[in-house]
Amino acid sequence: MRALIVTGGTINEKFLKDLIAEHSFDYSIVVDGALDLVDQFNMPFDLLVGDLDTAQPSLVKKYKKKDMEIVSHSPDKDYTDTHLALIEAVNRGCKEVTVVGGLGSRMDHTLANIHVLKYALDNNVRAEIINEQNRIYCMNKALTIEEAFGKYISLIPLSTSVEGISSEGLKYELQDTNLKIGHSIGVSNEIMQLPVTLRVKKGYLIIIQSQD
């Protein structure tokens, strides 16, 4: 099952509309303040999640009257709203998750949202965060990229060290290479041929496809 999560952060409305039009999702989750945007263009969804501290109270009331399923949390919680939405997706059997939003001016939330991609991976779910300029994954074994999303691809260690990285299809190929956290050597590689294949023997990598 493939899920869409629309969460807080900077969201290009046209990008979101095009994504929904061009892809099929089996289940859709809206996170807290993203409800305002989703309501503006009547996007159908299945679940509302969060502490509901940024969504307009009138909209929350509107969807309660529609018998929308709502999983609400106290603002005094241990997880971000985006993480809670991802937990719901995992628990409901989703195997692929696309997150729109989650990147923006709050760098603490941006970094945390990228980090929780590891939570999805550890639960055998392929998750990505995507906007009009970036597509972000987490990997620890093997990853195949079938389509380019911009010119650049960066490999950034999430673990203290990532060992035995090999690639096919990149401008600067890696052959049993080790990358350590705190170094930027993996930034701004380029896709030369599709599909791109990446393999890792040990550790977690953040993969970011980017376009200017």
Secondary structure, DSSP 8 states (H G I E B T S, - for coil): -EEEEE-SS---HHHHHHHHHHS--SEEEEETTHHHHHHHTT---SEEEE--SSS-HHHHHHHHHTT-EEEE--SS-SS-HHHHHHHHHHHTT-SEEEEE---SS-HHHHHHHHHTHHHHHHTT-EEEEE-SSEEEEEESSEEEE-S--SSEEEEEESSSEEEEEEEESBSS--SSEEEETT--TTTTEEB-SSSEEEE-SBS-EEEEEE--
